[in-house]
Amino acid sequence: MIRTRAQREKKTVEAMIKLYCKKNHKPSELLCSECQKLLEYSQKRAEHCVFGEDKPVCGNCTIHCYKKDMREKIRQVMRYSGPRMILHHPIMAIQHVIDKRHIPESVPKK
C-alpha cells in the first residue's frame, strides 16, 4: 500500500499518463516515446519537489516547476484522464480528491 501523499501522487500521474496514451496514441508497447518522456519528467519533478513528502497535488501547487511545453502536455493528459480515473482507478481517484484538500502551510526554506 502506498503510504505518503507524494508516492500516491506519482502513481496517480503514472496511471493518468498510461490511460491517456492507451486511448489516444495506441502504442504497441506500454507507452509511446512521447508519453514515456512525460512520465519520466513528471516523476523527476515529483522527486525534486521543494515540499518533499508534504507536497500538495500539482494542481494546487503555488510553484510551477514544469517547463512550459511539459506543463501543457500534462494538462492535456489530466483533462482527458481525470474524469475517466473514477472508472479505471476508483480508489486512486478518491484518494486524489482527498489529497487535493491538503494545502501545505508555506514553501519550505532551502
Secondary structure, 3 states (H helix, E strand, C coil): CCCCHHHHHHHHHHHHHHHHHHHHCCCCCCCCHHHHHHHHHHHHHHHCCCCHHHCCCHHHCCCCCCCHHHHHHHHHHHHHHHHHHHHHCHHHHHHHHHHHCCCCCCCCCC
